[in-house]
Amino acid sequence: MSTSELTIMQDLTIRQHLATLAKTLRAKYSNTAYQGDYVDTVTDTTLGDRLQVGTTYTDKGERYLIVLNVLVSRKTGGKVSIRISTWRIDNETGELVGHWTVRRTELKGVRLTTKGFTGCDDITARITPFMTTAKVLLKAGLEGNKVQVEHTDRNGDNPYDTGEQHLLAFGGYDGAYARLAK
């Protein structure tokens, strides 16, 4: 696949590969959500470049939601990368806060093409160890940079919140908050 714009049929085929991966990961992590199933209410575009895998984790009484994002870069020939955000309820404000515990990491040599994932034998086995890495970093007290959820358009107008997108695996803010408040 070249780095040029995808045709609609190529895009639909690639999205199907992500949907299939989501089905595989749902067997392991019940909160898996494929963003191709959702529409961004701000831009009315489908979010088909990302798969989220969510799980819960508790360390020293602090409850976290871990969201692994599998990202596909459409502009660089389908390169696959991951990043993980971790979410908790701030004890002082009572609000949900997220941090990028594992920064964006390219999976060297792995691409998603119309023929599927290339450059690895088992994409599931390649991405799931990052969940363990996130837990180790949390245990060490290393949350990472805060997830920015408040954005504006290019003119600095029309503020919008992307938190719902970051937490699709848990049903957005409300679902995530309910999970953490248990």
N, C-alpha and C positions, 0 to 999 in steps of 0.2 A: 504494500500500500504506500503510495507516495505521500508527501507532506502537503499535497494540494487538498482542496476542499473535497469532502466526501460526497458521493451521490446519495440520494435518498435511500436507494436499495442497499448500498454499502452500510449506511448508518443503521438501517433496520436490522441488518445481519449482525453487526457489532453489538447492538443493544440486546439481541437475542442471546449472544454469548454471555453478556453480563447477567441477564435474567436467569440463565442456566446456572451460572456460578452462584447467584443468590440462592437458588433452590438447593444447591449442594451445601452451602454454608448454613442455611436454615436448619438443617439436620443437626448441626453442631451448636449453633448459636440461635436461639429462637427469635431474637430481635432483629435479624437481618432484614434490611429494607433496600430495595433497588430504586434509586431516585428516578429512573425512567418511568416509574409508575405514577409520578407526581408532576404537577405543573406549578411553576413559580408564579404566584399570584401577582407579583409586581410586573414581570416582563411577559407573562403568558407563554413562556417557553417551557418545554419539557426538560427536566434535568436528567439527561440520559448518560452523563459522563461519569457517574459515580455510583458506587455500591457501598452501603454502610453495613457494618457488622457491629452489633451492640451486645455488651454483657455488663453485668454488675460486679463490683469488687468492694470488699470491706477491709480496711486496714486500721488497726488501733481504734476501732469504733467509728471511724469516718467511712461513710458509704459513698462510692463513686459509680458513675456510669462511664464505661469505656466505649468509645465509638471509633472503630477502625474504618477509614475511608480508603477504598480502592479507586484510584483516579486514572482516567484514560485521557491522554492528551491528544486531541484530534488534530492539533496543528503540527505535531512532531511525529507523525506516522504511527500513532497508537501506542506511544510509550506508556508503560504502566508504572505508577508510583503509589505509595501508601503514605498516610499520615494518621495519627491517632490523637483525638481530643478526649480529655477526661473532664467530667462534669461533677460538681458537688453543690450542695446548698451552703452558701456563705453563712457562717454562724452569727455574724454581726448584722447583716442586712436581710437575711432570709431569702436572698435571690439566688438563682442558678448562675454559677460561674463556670466557664470552661477554659481549659488550658490545652495548648498543643504539646502534649507530653512527648510524642514522637514527631519530630519535624518531618516535612515532606522528604521522602526517601525514594529515589528512583530504584526500581528493581532492574538492575543492570541486565540488558539484553532481552528483557521481557516486553513483548508488544502484544496488543490485541488487534488482530486483523480480521478480515471477513472469514478466514479459515479457523479462527479461534486464537487462543493464547499461544504464542511462540516463544522460544527461548527458555522454556522450562517444561519438565515432564508433568508436574502436578502443581498447578497454581494455588490450590488450597493449602498444600503443605508449605508452599513458599511464603504465603502471607500470614498464616496463623501464628507463627512464632513472635510476631510483632506485638500480639496481645500480651504474651508473657513478658516481653521487654517493658511494656507500659506498666505492668504491675510491679516489676522490679524497681522502675524509676519512681513510682508513687511511694513504694515502701521506703525508698531512700530520701523521700521528701522533695523530689525533683519534678515539679508539675510542668514547667515550661512556660512559654509566652502565653498571655491571655488571648482567648479567641475573641476577635473583634466581630461583634454581631450588628452594630449600628453603622449603617452606610448611607451615602447619598449618591445621587447620579453624578455625572461628569461636571455638571454646573454647580454642584454643591446643594442642589435642591432635592425635593422629594425624598425625605429620609425614609429608610426602610430597614427592617430587622431581618437578619438571616438566621436567627437562632432556631426557628422552626425547621429550616433545611438541615442544620447541623445535628438536629435531634430527631430526624425522621424515624430512625430505628426504634425510638421509644415513644413515638406518637407526638412529637413536638414538645413544646414547653410543658403543657399540662401533663402529658404522659410521663415525661422525665421527672417532673416535680413529684408526682404521685409515687413513682418508683423510689425516689430518694427519701421521701418523707415517711416511708413505712416504719 
